[in-house]
Amino acid sequence: MHVVAEGFFGQGFFHAFIYMGVAFTWAFALVELLRSGSRGWVKAVWTLVIIGIPIAGAVAYLLVSPSNALDFNPVEGKPMSAEQREDLEYAVSNRPIG
């Protein structure tokens, strides 16, 4: 019984979660960089930093870059209009309806 528990919850299990978190952060930073409005040398330098220094570069980019997560409409695949953005901000606020 102890062997089965060690197999599922040993160090390898937790290392896999750490690696998955690092990989997700790295990939998310690259996707955000591709979707950003940056052009030319700025995008090239950030790409080299994120790829060259995976953890620190990705975290630095995510901390420094402006977030456009609420400005993108995944249904239409384009930026949201001002009216859609206001509706979304109202929906995520905890104000009562009415």
Rosetta silent file (secondary structure, phi, psi, omega in degrees, C-alpha in Angstrom):
SEQUENCE: MHVVAEGFFGQGFFHAFIYMGVAFTWAFALVELLRSGSRGWVKAVWTLVIIGIPIAGAVAYLLVSPSNALDFNPVEGKPMSAEQREDLEYAVSNRPIG
SCORE:     score description
SCORE:     0.000 S_00000001
   1 L     0.000  -39.607  179.234    0.000    0.000    0.000 S_00000001
   2 H   -64.637  -34.505 -178.807    2.864    2.368    0.806 S_00000001
   3 H   -67.351  -39.616  179.789    4.440    1.682   -2.617 S_00000001
   4 H   -66.387  -44.706  179.108    1.265    2.698   -4.477 S_00000001
   5 H   -63.033  -40.296  179.078    0.945    5.947   -2.511 S_00000001
   6 H   -66.008  -35.375  178.795    4.605    6.759   -3.129 S_00000001
   7 H   -66.153  -38.627 -179.720    4.121    6.128   -6.847 S_00000001
   8 H   -82.761  -37.289 -172.719    1.236    8.565   -7.130 S_00000001
   9 H  -117.479   24.956  177.371    2.351   11.217   -4.664 S_00000001
  10 L   -76.650 -170.626 -178.177    6.130   10.963   -4.772 S_00000001
  11 H   -64.176  -33.193 -179.868    8.475   13.695   -5.876 S_00000001
  12 H   -61.692  -36.251  178.938    7.871   12.956   -9.556 S_00000001
  13 H   -61.809  -47.343 -178.492    4.200   13.793   -9.204 S_00000001
  14 H   -74.440  -32.832  175.723    4.908   17.248   -7.770 S_00000001
  15 H   -63.170  -38.155  178.614    7.760   17.904  -10.179 S_00000001
  16 H   -61.419  -41.354  177.700    5.347   17.290  -13.045 S_00000001
  17 H   -65.725  -39.010  177.663    3.013   19.980  -11.680 S_00000001
  18 H   -64.386  -45.858  179.514    5.892   22.437  -11.334 S_00000001
  19 H   -63.274  -39.004  178.462    7.041   21.749  -14.905 S_00000001
  20 H   -65.327  -39.387  177.670    3.499   22.116  -16.207 S_00000001
  21 H   -64.570  -42.327  178.031    3.153   25.472  -14.439 S_00000001
  22 H   -64.975  -44.145 -179.971    6.427   26.724  -15.871 S_00000001
  23 H   -63.968  -39.866  178.464    5.495   25.515  -19.363 S_00000001
  24 H   -64.574  -44.996  179.561    2.073   27.164  -19.130 S_00000001
  25 H   -61.107  -44.062 -179.785    3.568   30.481  -17.995 S_00000001
  26 H   -63.028  -47.408 -179.151    6.147   30.377  -20.789 S_00000001
  27 H   -66.889  -39.186  179.282    3.579   29.533  -23.475 S_00000001
  28 H   -63.050  -40.999  178.430    1.103   32.111  -22.161 S_00000001
  29 H   -63.460  -41.999  178.381    3.765   34.827  -22.321 S_00000001
  30 H   -65.084  -41.351  179.358    4.595   33.914  -25.927 S_00000001
  31 H   -65.843  -43.276  178.150    0.926   33.908  -26.954 S_00000001
  32 H   -62.719  -37.552  177.717    0.332   37.267  -25.260 S_00000001
  33 H   -64.897  -41.454  178.995    3.397   38.672  -27.022 S_00000001
  34 H   -65.745  -34.911 -179.356    2.067   37.483  -30.392 S_00000001
  35 H   -82.138  -13.404 -175.966   -1.334   39.045  -29.698 S_00000001
  36 L   -71.565  166.936  178.904    0.134   42.328  -28.434 S_00000001
  37 L   -85.854    4.713 -179.805    0.372   45.468  -30.519 S_00000001
  38 L   -64.648  148.149 -179.931    4.164   45.511  -30.253 S_00000001
  39 L  -137.555  158.787  170.232    6.047   45.653  -33.534 S_00000001
  40 L    64.603 -130.315 -174.314    9.554   45.339  -34.885 S_00000001
  41 H   -64.396  -33.802 -179.029   12.512   45.361  -32.549 S_00000001
  42 H   -62.237  -47.091 -179.931   10.432   45.452  -29.382 S_00000001
  43 H   -66.684  -38.291 -179.869    8.681   42.193  -30.244 S_00000001
  44 H   -65.186  -43.477  179.934   11.962   40.613  -31.410 S_00000001
  45 H   -66.028  -44.210  178.747   13.792   41.512  -28.203 S_00000001
  46 H   -63.580  -37.001  177.262   10.942   40.270  -25.980 S_00000001
  47 H   -62.094  -45.051  178.747   10.801   37.021  -27.974 S_00000001
  48 H   -64.113  -38.767  179.349   14.528   36.472  -27.408 S_00000001
  49 H   -66.497  -44.524 -178.367   14.204   37.286  -23.705 S_00000001
  50 H   -66.382  -41.242 -179.792   11.244   34.925  -23.202 S_00000001
  51 H   -76.310  -38.919 -177.056   12.897   32.083  -25.114 S_00000001
  52 H   -72.848  -37.353  179.976   16.420   32.720  -23.793 S_00000001
  53 L  -124.412   79.888 -166.797   15.489   33.086  -20.125 S_00000001
  54 H   -52.689  -55.230 -173.888   12.296   31.001  -19.922 S_00000001
  55 H   -74.857  -54.406 -177.168   11.036   31.545  -16.378 S_00000001
  56 H   -65.931  -39.054  179.825   12.376   35.013  -15.598 S_00000001
  57 H   -65.435  -43.297  179.644   11.731   36.321  -19.114 S_00000001
  58 H   -65.499  -45.108 -179.619    8.125   35.117  -19.180 S_00000001
  59 H   -65.362  -41.702  178.781    7.359   36.479  -15.722 S_00000001
  60 H   -61.607  -44.213  179.715    9.051   39.812  -16.535 S_00000001
  61 H   -63.273  -44.581 -178.662    7.052   40.185  -19.748 S_00000001
  62 H   -65.902  -30.570  178.083    3.761   39.352  -18.038 S_00000001
  63 H   -76.996  -35.094 -173.800    4.478   41.870  -15.265 S_00000001
  64 H   -87.942  -35.862 -173.723    5.582   44.688  -17.585 S_00000001
  65 L   -74.797  148.254  174.325    3.209   44.318  -20.539 S_00000001
  66 L   -72.546  142.269 -178.353   -0.269   45.798  -20.503 S_00000001
  67 L   -87.130  127.420  176.291   -2.953   43.147  -20.283 S_00000001
  68 L  -109.650   20.920 -174.605   -5.382   42.991  -23.187 S_00000001
  69 H   -62.436  -36.628 -179.093   -7.245   39.971  -21.865 S_00000001
  70 H   -84.666   -8.869 -178.366  -10.523   41.867  -21.417 S_00000001
  71 H   -92.896    0.340 -175.306  -10.227   43.623  -24.792 S_00000001
  72 E  -110.260  130.848  178.307  -10.414   40.451  -26.895 S_00000001
  73 E  -101.240  104.984 -175.731  -13.681   38.857  -27.971 S_00000001
  74 L   -67.368  -23.444 -179.456  -12.992   35.133  -28.541 S_00000001
  75 L   -69.454  -45.694 -177.874  -16.323   34.558  -30.315 S_00000001
  76 L   -92.276  -16.427 -179.962  -15.627   37.057  -33.079 S_00000001
  77 L    72.719   26.180  179.419  -11.825   36.810  -32.923 S_00000001
  78 E  -144.427  168.606 -179.820  -11.352   40.564  -32.803 S_00000001
  79 E   -61.925  151.834 -179.592  -11.088   43.336  -30.187 S_00000001
  80 L   -76.627  151.884  172.953  -14.233   44.267  -28.266 S_00000001
  81 L   -77.758  168.272 -179.928  -16.172   47.427  -28.924 S_00000001
  82 H   -62.576  -37.396  179.668  -16.521   50.025  -26.182 S_00000001
  83 H   -66.551  -42.740  178.042  -20.120   48.911  -25.540 S_00000001
  84 H   -63.830  -38.648  179.780  -19.107   45.245  -25.209 S_00000001
  85 H   -64.811  -41.540  178.078  -16.289   46.219  -22.820 S_00000001
  86 H   -63.977  -41.463  177.996  -18.721   48.211  -20.629 S_00000001
  87 H   -62.135  -41.962  179.769  -21.145   45.270  -20.554 S_00000001
  88 H   -66.556  -43.443  178.840  -18.350   42.909  -19.534 S_00000001
  89 H   -62.242  -38.485  177.138  -17.068   45.253  -16.813 S_00000001
  90 H   -66.751  -38.961 -177.828  -20.599   45.556  -15.429 S_00000001
  91 H   -67.497  -36.494 -178.196  -21.050   41.775  -15.539 S_00000001
  92 H   -85.246  -12.063  173.871  -17.841   41.042  -13.619 S_00000001
  93 L   -75.535  158.263 -177.364  -18.546   43.701  -11.002 S_00000001
  94 L   -96.307   33.540  179.362  -20.521   42.478   -8.012 S_00000001
  95 L   -80.704  143.736  177.178  -23.236   45.068   -8.369 S_00000001
  96 L   -70.643  152.027  179.007  -26.845   43.904   -8.019 S_00000001
  97 L   -78.783  138.832  174.851  -29.005   43.910  -11.120 S_00000001
  98 L   115.771    0.000    0.000  -31.641   46.592  -11.335 S_00000001
